[in-house]
């Protein structure tokens, strides 16, 4: 069975501080990992995906297969980064493309 | 930019009643999903739908649940006899497959279902 664990329910940092949102996964096959974000009163939207190795809004995430982790990092947090962040996994070999989500981490960036 | 829409935004119902949650996916998307999120819990996959049939369903999606695409635009989730534990936020999502990338799932704003 596939599982995604986000150990922190809440994370609070000050503006300009580095931020790391942790994500660990359990999956026997070859996973694809994603970070989705939900800003206040907005819908869930894709932030980034591991296969593209991109930086979006200053955020990066590296898939570490040895540690089965996909932590989200940003060197200097901004107030507008305050949101709910969900790590998600899907089966790279599947044809369904369904996502398995973690419980989410609520990030608050204080001024 | 096209968006997935869902109606109603909030539905209150009595236990045992039937509810239908409606979704309008983005027009060129052909693969649809329903997810739900019980308050304080994770977003959970319920069902995926392609080519007018269910492609996969989770253990949660029992006989009380059904999905339908009654016309060319709407995608509905029906719960036949609601239980208290069905209270949750229900999200519809779609992907532009097979005409586009599968990487991004486009989510609707959700319908909050409250069962009393």
Interface residues (C-beta under 8 A of the other chain):
Chain A: X4 X34 X42 X43 X44 X45 X46 X49 X51 X52 X86 X95 X96 X97 X98 X99 X100 X101 X102 X103 X104
Chain B: X3 X4 X31 X33 X35 X41 X42 X43 X44 X45 X48 X55 X56 X91 X95 X97 X102 X103 X104 X105 X107 X108 X109 X110
